[in-house]
Amino acid sequence: MTSRADAEPPFYIRREHAMPYLTTLEFPTVDQQRYDALSATLASSGPPSGILFHSCAAVPYGWRITDLWESATAFDRFVDVSLLPTTRALGWPEPSRRECIATYHAGMVQR
């Protein structure tokens, strides 16, 4: 039997593979109801190519979306081609923050 210590780490932790990108978008004045409308609109397209993990939450001034992406190119393509045109059509403000940084480490915490 292989112990957790002996197990090979997942692909996204091993250094021979490209590390994912941590991305953050923040939209002022957006709330959960508006996010749910966006989600429903985008759902028919399925998950965007290159996304690994998605999370979002209300923040004091609006809505924050934080994801992990395979590449900055995949993130930028989704945001510029799909997300922003949809948010604009729904009357959302422009994002007050758009950030995409290469991670040094990303992966599930082993317990």
Buried (B, 14 or more C-beta within 10 A) or exposed (E): EEEEEEEEEEEBBEEEEEBBBBBBBBBBEBEEEBBEBBEEBBEEEEEBEBBBEBEBEEEEEBBBBBBBBBBBEBBBBBBEEBBBEBBEEEEBEEBEEBEBEEBEEBBEEEE
